[in-house]
Amino acid sequence: MPLQIDLLENDFLGPVIRKNREEGREEGREEGREEGHREGRLEGEQSMLRKLIQTRFGCLPDWAEARLAALPISALEALSERLQDTASLEELLK
């Protein structure tokens, strides 16, 4: 008959295992928070730039929506800087 030992109940190993589990959970939570922050920032940048572009050029065609959705934050920031100096939507999103 096999012998089963619960390592969590071991006086020496139990606290170490529990501590490592908790640290792993904390790292996972922090990574999740960071990812959520990045996604939220990206969505906010896209939304704000979309509104600014619509104010300047009118309703966005599907191709422009798709182009904005595919851009990283750095490119969105660059577009917002060029927006006032650009004559057309095509020129802005080329």
C-alpha distances in whole Angstrom, upper triangle without the diagonal:
4,7,9,13,16,19,22,21,21,25,25,24,24,28,28,26,28,32,31,30,33,35,34,35,39,39,39,41,44,43,44,47,48,48,49,52,53,53,55,58,58,58,61,63,63,64,67,68,68,70,73,73,74,76,78,78,77,74,72,71,68,68,69,66,63,65,64,61,60,61,59,60,63,65,65,66,69,70,71,73,75,75,79,80,79,82,79,76,76,77,74,71,72
4,6,10,13,15,18,18,18,22,22,21,21,25,25,23,25,28,27,26,30,32,31,32,35,36,35,37,40,40,40,43,45,44,46,49,50,50,52,54,54,55,58,59,60,61,64,65,65,67,69,70,71,73,75,75,74,71,69,68,65,65,66,63,60,62,61,57,57,58,56,57,59,61,62,63,65,67,67,69,71,72,75,77,76,78,76,73,72,73,71,68,69
4,7,10,12,15,15,15,18,19,17,18,22,22,20,22,25,25,24,27,30,29,30,33,34,34,36,38,38,39,42,43,43,45,47,49,49,51,53,54,54,57,59,59,60,63,64,64,67,69,69,70,73,74,74,74,71,68,68,65,65,65,63,60,62,61,57,56,57,55,56,58,60,61,62,65,66,67,69,71,71,74,76,75,78,76,72,72,73,70,68,69
4,7,9,12,12,12,16,17,15,15,19,19,17,19,22,22,21,24,26,25,26,30,31,30,32,35,35,36,38,40,40,41,44,45,45,47,50,50,51,53,55,56,57,59,61,61,63,65,66,67,69,71,71,70,68,65,65,62,62,62,59,57,58,57,54,53,54,52,53,55,57,58,59,61,63,63,65,67,68,71,73,72,75,73,69,69,70,67,65,66
4,6,9,8,8,12,13,11,11,15,16,14,16,19,19,18,21,23,23,24,27,28,28,30,33,33,34,36,38,38,40,42,43,44,46,48,49,50,52,54,54,56,58,59,60,62,64,65,66,68,70,70,69,67,64,65,62,62,62,59,57,58,57,53,52,53,51,51,54,56,56,57,60,61,62,64,66,66,70,71,71,73,71,68,68,69,66,64,65
4,5,6,7,11,12,10,9,12,13,11,12,16,16,15,18,20,20,21,24,25,25,27,29,30,31,33,35,35,37,39,40,41,42,45,46,47,48,51,51,52,55,56,57,59,61,62,63,65,67,67,66,64,62,62,59,59,59,56,54,55,54,50,50,51,48,49,51,53,53,54,57,58,59,61,63,63,67,68,68,71,69,65,66,66,63,61,62
4,5,5,9,9,6,6,9,10,8,10,13,13,13,16,18,18,19,22,23,23,25,27,28,29,31,33,34,35,37,39,39,41,43,44,45,47,49,50,51,53,55,56,57,59,60,62,64,65,66,65,63,61,61,58,58,58,55,53,54,52,49,49,49,47,47,49,51,52,52,55,57,57,59,61,62,65,66,66,69,67,64,64,65,62,59,61
4,5,8,9,7,4,7,9,7,7,11,12,11,13,16,16,17,19,21,22,23,25,26,27,29,31,32,33,35,37,38,39,41,42,43,45,47,48,49,51,53,54,55,57,58,60,61,63,64,63,61,59,60,57,57,56,53,52,53,51,48,47,48,45,45,47,50,50,51,53,55,55,57,59,60,63,65,65,67,66,62,63,63,60,58,60
4,6,9,8,6,9,11,10,10,13,15,15,16,19,20,20,23,24,25,26,29,30,31,32,34,35,36,38,40,41,42,44,46,47,48,50,52,52,54,56,57,59,61,62,63,65,67,67,67,64,62,63,60,60,60,57,55,56,55,51,51,52,49,49,51,54,54,54,57,59,58,60,63,63,66,68,68,71,69,66,67,67,64,62,63
4,6,5,5,8,10,10,11,14,15,15,17,19,20,21,23,25,26,28,29,31,32,34,35,37,38,40,41,42,44,46,47,48,50,52,53,54,56,57,58,60,62,63,64,66,68,69,68,66,64,65,62,62,61,58,57,57,56,53,52,52,50,50,51,54,54,55,58,59,59,61,64,64,67,69,69,72,70,67,68,68,65,63,64
4,6,6,7,9,11,12,13,15,16,18,19,21,22,24,25,27,28,30,31,33,34,36,37,38,40,42,43,44,46,48,49,50,52,53,55,56,58,59,61,62,64,65,67,68,69,69,67,65,66,63,63,62,60,58,59,57,54,53,53,50,50,52,55,55,55,58,60,60,61,64,65,67,69,69,72,71,68,69,69,66,63,65
4,6,7,7,9,11,12,13,15,17,18,19,21,22,24,25,27,28,30,31,33,34,36,37,39,40,42,43,45,46,48,49,51,52,54,55,57,58,60,61,63,64,66,67,68,68,66,64,65,62,62,61,58,57,57,55,52,52,52,49,48,50,53,53,53,56,58,58,59,62,63,66,68,68,71,69,66,67,67,64,62,63
4,6,5,6,9,10,11,12,14,15,17,18,20,21,23,24,26,27,29,30,32,33,35,36,38,39,40,42,44,45,46,48,49,51,52,54,55,57,59,60,61,63,65,65,65,63,61,62,59,59,58,55,54,54,52,49,49,49,46,46,47,50,51,51,53,55,56,57,60,61,63,65,65,68,67,63,64,64,61,59,60
4,5,5,6,9,10,11,12,14,15,17,18,20,21,23,24,26,27,29,30,32,33,35,36,38,39,41,42,43,45,47,48,49,51,53,54,55,57,58,60,61,63,64,64,62,59,60,57,57,57,54,52,53,51,48,48,48,45,45,47,49,50,50,53,55,54,56,59,59,62,64,64,67,66,62,63,63,60,58,60
4,6,5,6,9,10,11,12,14,15,16,18,20,21,22,24,26,27,29,30,31,33,35,36,37,39,41,42,43,45,46,48,49,51,52,54,55,57,58,60,61,62,62,60,58,59,57,57,56,53,51,52,50,47,47,46,43,43,45,48,48,48,51,53,52,54,57,58,60,62,62,65,64,61,62,62,59,57,58
4,6,5,6,9,10,11,12,14,15,16,18,20,21,23,24,26,27,29,30,32,33,35,36,37,39,41,42,43,45,46,48,49,51,52,54,55,57,58,60,61,61,59,57,58,55,55,54,51,50,50,48,45,45,44,41,41,43,46,46,46,49,51,51,52,55,56,59,60,60,64,62,59,60,60,57,55,56
4,5,5,6,9,10,11,12,14,15,17,18,20,21,23,24,26,27,29,30,32,33,34,36,38,39,40,42,43,45,46,48,49,51,53,54,55,57,59,59,59,57,55,55,53,53,52,49,48,48,46,43,43,43,40,40,42,44,45,45,48,50,50,51,54,55,58,59,59,62,61,58,58,58,55,53,55
4,6,5,6,9,10,11,12,14,15,17,18,20,21,23,24,26,27,29,30,32,33,35,36,37,39,41,42,43,45,47,48,49,51,52,54,55,57,58,57,56,53,54,52,52,51,48,47,47,45,42,42,42,39,39,41,44,44,44,47,49,48,50,53,53,56,58,58,61,60,57,57,58,54,52,54
4,5,5,6,9,10,11,12,14,15,16,18,20,21,23,24,26,27,29,30,31,33,35,36,37,39,41,42,43,45,46,48,49,51,52,54,55,56,56,55,52,53,51,51,50,47,46,46,44,41,41,41,38,37,39,42,42,42,45,47,46,48,51,52,54,56,56,59,58,55,56,56,53,51,52
4,5,5,6,9,10,10,12,14,15,16,18,20,21,22,24,26,27,29,30,32,33,35,36,37,39,40,42,43,45,47,48,49,51,53,54,55,55,53,51,51,49,49,48,45,44,44,42,39,38,38,35,35,37,40,40,40,43,45,45,46,49,50,53,54,54,57,56,53,54,54,50,48,50
4,5,5,6,9,10,11,12,14,15,16,18,20,21,22,24,26,27,28,30,32,33,34,36,37,39,40,42,43,45,47,48,49,51,53,53,53,51,49,50,47,47,46,43,42,42,40,38,37,37,34,34,36,39,39,40,42,44,44,46,48,49,52,54,54,56,55,52,52,53,49,47,49
4,5,5,6,9,10,10,12,14,15,16,18,20,21,22,24,26,27,28,30,31,33,34,36,37,39,40,42,43,45,46,48,49,51,52,52,50,48,49,46,46,45,42,41,42,40,37,37,36,33,33,35,38,38,38,41,43,42,44,47,47,50,52,52,55,54,51,51,52,48,46,48
4,5,5,6,9,10,11,12,14,15,17,18,20,21,23,24,25,27,29,30,31,33,35,36,37,39,40,42,43,45,46,48,49,50,50,49,47,48,45,45,44,41,40,40,38,35,35,35,31,31,33,36,36,36,39,41,40,42,45,45,48,50,50,53,52,49,50,50,46,45,46
4,5,5,6,9,10,11,12,14,15,16,18,20,21,22,24,26,27,29,30,32,33,34,36,38,39,41,42,43,45,47,48,49,49,47,44,45,43,43,42,39,37,38,36,33,33,32,29,29,31,34,34,35,37,39,39,41,43,44,47,49,49,52,50,47,48,48,45,43,44
4,5,5,6,9,10,10,12,14,15,16,18,20,21,22,24,26,27,28,30,31,32,34,36,37,39,40,42,43,45,46,47,47,45,43,44,41,41,40,37,36,37,35,32,32,32,29,29,31,34,33,34,37,38,38,40,43,43,46,48,48,51,49,46,47,47,44,42,44
4,5,5,6,9,10,10,12,14,15,16,18,20,21,22,24,26,27,28,30,31,33,34,36,37,39,40,42,43,45,46,46,44,42,43,41,41,40,37,36,36,34,31,31,31,28,27,29,32,32,32,35,37,36,38,41,41,44,46,46,49,48,45,46,46,43,41,43
4,5,5,6,9,10,11,12,14,15,17,18,20,21,23,24,26,27,29,30,32,33,34,36,38,39,40,42,44,44,45,43,41,42,39,39,38,35,34,34,32,29,29,28,25,25,27,30,30,30,33,34,34,36,39,39,42,44,44,47,46,43,44,44,40,38,40
4,5,5,6,9,10,10,12,14,15,16,18,20,21,22,24,26,27,28,30,32,33,35,36,37,39,41,42,43,43,41,38,39,37,37,36,33,32,32,30,27,27,27,24,24,26,29,29,29,32,34,34,35,38,38,41,43,43,46,44,41,42,42,39,37,39
4,5,5,6,9,10,10,12,14,15,16,18,20,21,22,24,26,27,28,30,31,33,34,36,37,39,41,41,41,39,37,39,36,36,35,32,31,32,29,27,27,27,24,23,26,28,28,28,31,33,32,34,37,37,40,42,42,45,44,40,41,42,38,36,39
4,5,5,6,9,10,10,12,14,15,16,18,20,21,22,24,26,27,28,30,32,33,34,36,37,39,40,40,39,36,38,36,36,34,32,31,31,28,26,26,25,22,21,23,26,26,26,29,31,30,32,35,35,38,40,40,43,42,39,40,40,36,35,37
4,5,5,6,9,10,11,12,14,15,17,18,20,21,23,24,26,27,28,30,32,33,34,36,38,38,38,37,34,36,33,33,32,29,28,28,26,23,23,22,19,19,21,24,24,24,27,29,29,30,33,34,37,38,38,41,40,37,37,38,34,32,34
4,5,5,6,9,10,11,12,14,15,16,18,20,21,22,24,26,27,28,30,31,33,35,36,37,37,35,33,34,31,31,30,27,26,27,24,22,22,22,19,19,21,24,23,24,27,28,28,30,33,33,36,38,38,40,39,36,37,37,34,32,34
4,5,5,6,9,10,10,12,14,15,16,18,20,21,22,24,25,27,28,30,31,33,35,36,35,34,32,33,32,32,30,27,27,27,24,22,22,22,19,18,20,23,22,22,26,27,26,28,31,31,34,36,36,39,38,35,36,36,33,31,34
4,5,5,6,9,10,11,12,14,15,16,18,20,21,22,24,26,27,28,30,32,33,34,34,33,31,32,30,30,28,26,25,25,22,20,20,19,16,15,17,20,20,20,23,24,24,26,29,29,32,34,34,37,36,33,34,34,30,29,31
4,5,5,6,9,10,11,12,14,15,17,18,20,21,22,24,26,27,28,30,32,32,32,31,28,30,27,27,26,23,22,22,20,17,17,17,14,14,16,19,18,19,22,23,23,25,28,28,31,33,33,35,34,31,32,32,29,27,29
4,5,5,6,8,10,10,12,14,15,16,18,20,21,22,24,26,27,29,30,31,31,29,27,28,26,27,25,22,22,22,19,17,18,17,15,14,17,19,18,19,22,23,23,25,28,27,30,33,32,35,33,30,31,32,29,27,29
4,6,5,6,9,10,10,12,14,15,16,18,20,21,22,24,26,27,29,30,30,28,27,28,27,27,25,22,22,22,19,17,18,17,14,12,15,18,16,17,20,21,20,23,25,25,28,30,30,33,32,29,30,31,27,26,28
4,5,5,6,9,10,11,12,14,15,16,18,20,21,22,24,26,27,28,28,27,25,26,25,24,22,20,19,19,16,14,15,13,10,9,12,14,14,14,17,18,18,20,23,23,26,28,28,31,29,26,28,28,24,23,25
4,5,5,6,9,10,11,12,14,15,16,18,20,21,22,24,26,26,26,25,22,24,22,22,20,17,17,17,14,12,13,12,10,10,13,15,14,15,18,19,18,21,23,23,26,28,28,30,28,25,26,27,24,22,24
4,5,5,6,9,10,10,12,14,15,17,18,20,21,23,24,25,25,24,22,24,22,23,21,18,18,18,15,13,15,14,12,11,14,16,14,15,18,18,18,20,23,22,25,27,27,30,28,25,27,27,24,22,25
4,5,5,6,9,10,11,12,14,15,16,18,20,21,23,24,24,23,21,23,22,22,20,17,18,17,14,13,14,13,10,8,11,13,11,11,15,16,15,17,20,19,22,24,24,27,26,23,25,25,21,20,23
4,5,5,6,9,10,11,12,14,15,16,18,20,21,22,22,21,19,20,19,19,16,14,14,14,10,9,10,9,7,6,10,11,9,10,13,14,13,16,18,18,21,23,23,25,24,21,22,22,19,17,20
4,6,5,6,9,10,10,12,14,15,16,18,20,21,20,19,17,19,17,18,16,13,13,14,10,9,11,11,10,9,13,13,11,12,16,15,14,18,19,18,21,24,23,25,23,20,22,23,19,18,21
4,5,5,6,8,10,11,12,14,15,17,19,20,20,19,17,20,19,20,17,14,16,16,12,12,14,13,12,10,13,14,10,11,15,14,13,16,18,17,19,22,22,24,23,20,22,23,19,18,22
4,5,5,6,8,10,11,12,14,15,17,18,18,18,16,18,18,18,15,13,15,14,10,10,12,10,10,7,10,10,7,8,11,10,9,12,15,14,16,19,19,21,20,17,20,20,16,15,19
4,6,5,6,9,10,10,12,14,15,16,16,15,13,15,14,15,12,10,11,10,7,7,10,9,9,8,11,10,7,9,12,10,10,14,15,13,17,19,18,20,18,15,17,18,14,13,17
4,6,5,6,9,10,11,12,14,15,15,14,12,15,15,16,13,11,13,13,9,10,13,12,13,12,15,14,10,12,15,13,12,15,17,14,17,20,19,21,19,16,19,20,16,16,19
4,5,5,6,9,10,11,13,14,14,14,13,17,17,18,14,13,15,15,11,12,15,14,14,12,14,14,10,10,13,11,9,13,14,12,14,17,17,19,18,16,19,19,15,15,19
4,5,5,6,8,10,11,12,13,13,11,14,15,15,12,11,13,12,9,11,13,11,12,11,12,11,7,9,10,8,6,10,11,9,12,14,14,16,15,12,15,15,12,12,15
4,6,5,6,9,10,10,10,9,8,11,12,13,9,8,11,11,8,10,13,12,14,13,15,13,10,12,14,11,10,13,14,11,14,16,15,16,14,11,14,15,12,12,16
4,5,5,6,9,10,9,9,10,13,15,16,13,11,15,15,12,14,17,16,17,16,18,16,13,14,16,13,11,14,15,12,13,17,16,17,15,13,16,17,14,15,19
4,5,5,6,9,9,11,11,14,16,17,13,13,16,15,12,15,18,16,17,16,17,15,12,12,13,11,8,11,12,8,10,13,13,14,13,11,15,15,12,13,17
4,5,5,6,7,8,8,11,13,14,10,11,14,13,11,14,16,15,17,16,17,14,12,13,13,10,9,12,11,7,9,12,11,11,10,8,11,12,9,10,14
4,5,5,4,5,6,10,13,14,11,11,14,14,12,15,18,17,20,19,20,18,15,16,17,13,12,15,15,11,12,15,13,14,12,10,13,15,12,13,17
4,6,6,8,10,14,16,17,14,15,18,18,15,18,21,20,22,20,22,20,16,17,18,15,13,15,15,11,11,14,13,13,12,11,15,16,14,16,19
4,6,9,10,14,17,17,14,15,18,17,16,19,21,20,22,21,21,19,16,17,16,13,12,14,12,9,8,11,10,10,9,9,13,13,11,14,17
4,7,8,10,14,14,11,13,16,15,15,18,20,19,22,21,22,19,17,18,18,14,13,16,14,10,11,13,10,9,7,7,10,12,11,12,15
4,6,9,13,14,12,12,16,16,15,18,20,20,23,22,24,21,18,20,20,16,16,18,17,13,14,16,14,13,11,9,13,15,14,14,17
4,7,10,12,10,10,14,14,14,16,18,19,22,22,23,21,18,20,21,17,17,20,19,15,17,19,16,16,13,10,13,16,15,14,17
4,7,8,6,6,10,11,10,12,15,16,19,19,21,18,15,18,19,15,15,19,17,14,16,18,15,15,12,9,11,14,12,11,14
4,6,5,6,9,10,11,13,15,16,20,21,22,19,17,20,20,17,18,21,19,17,19,20,17,17,13,10,11,14,13,12,14
4,5,5,6,9,10,11,12,15,18,20,22,19,17,21,21,18,19,22,21,19,22,23,20,19,16,12,12,16,15,12,14
4,5,5,6,9,10,11,13,16,19,20,17,16,19,19,16,18,21,19,17,21,21,18,18,14,11,10,13,13,10,11
4,5,5,6,9,10,11,15,16,17,14,13,16,16,12,14,17,16,14,17,18,15,15,12,8,8,11,10,7,10
4,5,5,6,9,10,14,15,17,14,12,16,17,14,15,18,17,16,19,20,18,18,15,11,12,15,13,10,13
4,6,5,6,9,13,15,17,14,13,17,17,15,17,20,19,18,21,22,19,20,17,13,13,16,14,11,13
4,5,5,7,10,13,14,11,10,14,14,12,14,17,16,15,19,19,17,18,15,11,11,13,11,7,9
4,5,5,9,10,12,9,8,11,12,10,11,15,14,13,17,18,16,18,15,12,12,14,11,8,11
4,6,8,10,13,11,10,13,15,13,14,18,18,17,20,22,20,22,19,15,16,17,15,12,14
4,7,10,12,10,10,13,14,13,15,18,18,18,22,22,20,22,20,16,16,17,15,11,13
4,7,8,6,6,10,11,10,12,15,15,15,19,20,18,21,18,15,15,16,13,10,12
4,6,5,6,9,10,11,13,15,16,17,20,21,20,23,21,18,19,18,15,13,15
4,5,5,6,9,10,11,13,14,15,18,20,19,22,21,19,20,19,16,14,17
4,5,5,6,9,10,11,13,14,18,18,18,21,21,19,19,18,15,14,16
4,5,5,6,9,10,11,12,16,16,15,18,17,15,15,14,11,10,12
4,5,5,6,9,10,10,14,15,14,17,16,14,15,14,11,10,13
4,5,5,6,9,10,13,14,14,18,18,16,17,16,12,13,15
4,5,5,6,9,12,12,12,16,16,14,15,13,10,11,13
4,5,5,6,9,10,10,13,12,11,12,11,7,8,11
4,5,5,8,10,10,14,14,12,14,13,9,11,14
4,6,7,8,10,13,14,14,16,14,10,13,15
4,6,5,6,10,11,11,13,10,7,10,12
4,6,5,9,9,9,11,10,7,10,12
4,6,8,10,11,14,12,10,13,15
4,7,9,11,13,10,9,13,14
4,6,8,9,7,6,10,11
4,7,9,7,8,11,12
4,5,5,6,9,10
4,5,5,6,8
4,5,5,6
4,6,5
4,6
4
